[in-house]
Amino acid sequence: MTTRIGVVTFPGSLDDHDARRAVRLAGGEPVALWHRDRDLKQVDAVVLPGGFSYGDYLRCGAIARFSPVMESVVEQARGGMPVLGICNGFQVLCESHLLPGALTRNDHLHFICRDQRLKVENAGTAWTSDYAEGQEITVPLKNGEGGFVADERTLDELEAEGRVVFRYLGSNPNGSRRDIAGITNAAGNVVGLMPHPEHAVEPLTGPTTDGLGFFTSVLKKLVQA
């Protein structure tokens, strides 16, 4: 039986089609989920894609947090369902309090778009088991409000508990505290990151195929479960 991975589309989502394609290339069945629907269609995991949900009015991800679909996503995530938030999806996860901290304007106040080197800090989450701890990968990065911030106590807890999943290598692209590019919740089923793994799944269109591991990781995790 094929594993079903839901990809939520909000008004303003840009990368939902790319995320569904990445799921398909990894061997899963992508399922389109609409922001107004509470029914998750019996999916096994959920991806919140990048873009500008609701035009990023008020604050990135702040309105999407109240979408009907997010009530179900939050409930299922707290029950152990794997959830991945990419870029705007990461912002939605923080606004929904599934992940701590917040994403703020890039410290240089410019939108940035480049291929970004990352270090895998935690290969034990539902979305990173196909990587090795310490491995370096390259995936595209594109954001205007990608600076991860949190108070020192939260940052210390994330470090101590091994919940920093990815760290930027080279120059910090957006002013994220401690070069943090992605984090996980304590259970390891919810992961958020600013770079875009769904844009690095095919040699023809990506700088690498390093992003495919996110989607193969969760498929293997779900089969084992």
C-alpha positions, 0 to 999 in steps of 0.5 A, spaced: 500 500 500 502 506 497 504 511 503 500 518 502 503 524 504 498 530 504 501 537 501 497 543 504 495 549 499 494 555 502 492 562 498 499 564 496 502 557 496 508 557 491 511 550 492 505 546 493 506 542 486 514 542 487 512 538 494 507 533 491 512 532 485 518 530 490 513 526 494 512 522 488 519 521 486 521 519 492 515 513 491 509 516 495 502 518 493 502 525 494 495 528 496 492 535 495 489 538 501 486 545 501 486 550 507 479 550 508 478 543 509 479 539 516 479 533 513 486 530 512 484 525 507 487 519 511 494 521 509 500 518 513 504 525 513 503 532 511 508 537 508 506 545 509 510 548 503 513 554 501 510 561 498 506 567 501 500 564 505 495 569 505 499 574 502 504 574 508 499 579 511 500 581 518 506 576 519 508 570 515 504 564 517 500 568 522 493 568 518 495 561 516 495 558 523 488 559 523 486 555 517 481 550 518 486 545 516 491 547 521 486 544 526 487 537 524 494 538 522 496 540 529 492 535 533 495 529 528 502 532 529 501 532 537 499 525 536 505 523 532 504 524 525 510 526 521 509 534 519 514 538 515 514 545 514 518 548 508 520 556 508 513 559 509 511 552 512 516 553 517 513 560 519 506 556 520 509 551 524 512 556 529 506 560 529 502 554 530 506 553 536 508 546 534 515 549 534 518 554 538 521 561 536 519 565 530 522 567 523 523 575 522 526 579 516 533 577 514 538 582 517 540 585 511 533 587 509 533 583 502 530 577 499 535 572 498 535 566 493 541 562 492 544 555 493 545 553 500 550 549 503 547 545 510 550 541 515 545 535 518 546 536 525 540 531 527 539 525 523 534 521 527 528 525 525 522 522 521 524 527 515 532 526 516 533 518 517 536 517 510 542 522 512 548 522 516 549 526 522 555 531 520 553 530 512 553 536 508 548 537 503 546 543 498 539 545 497 536 552 494 534 557 499 529 563 498 526 568 503 525 575 505 523 573 512 528 567 514 531 569 520 530 564 526 530 567 533 528 565 540 530 567 547 537 564 549 533 559 554 530 556 548 536 556 544 540 553 549 534 548 550 534 546 542 542 545 542 542 541 549 536 536 546 539 535 539 533 539 536 537 543 531 536 539 525 540 543 520 545 549 520 547 554 515 555 553 512 558 559 509 556 566 511 549 566 514 544 568 509 539 571 513 541 572 520 538 566 524 541 565 531 546 560 531 546 559 524 540 555 525 537 553 518 532 548 521 529 545 528 525 539 530 520 538 536 522 534 542 518 527 539 522 528 532 516 528 528 515 535 526 521 539 522 521 546 520 527 549 515 527 555 511 531 552 505 527 548 500 529 540 499 523 540 494 527 544 489 533 539 489 530 532 487 532 532 480 539 533 476 535 537 471 532 542 475 536 542 482 543 544 484 543 537 487 538 531 489 540 532 496 533 534 498 530 527 496 532 524 502 527 528 506 521 524 502 525 518 502 526 518 510 519 519 512 516 514 507 521 509 510 519 511 517 512 510 516 513 503 513 517 501 519 511 504 523 
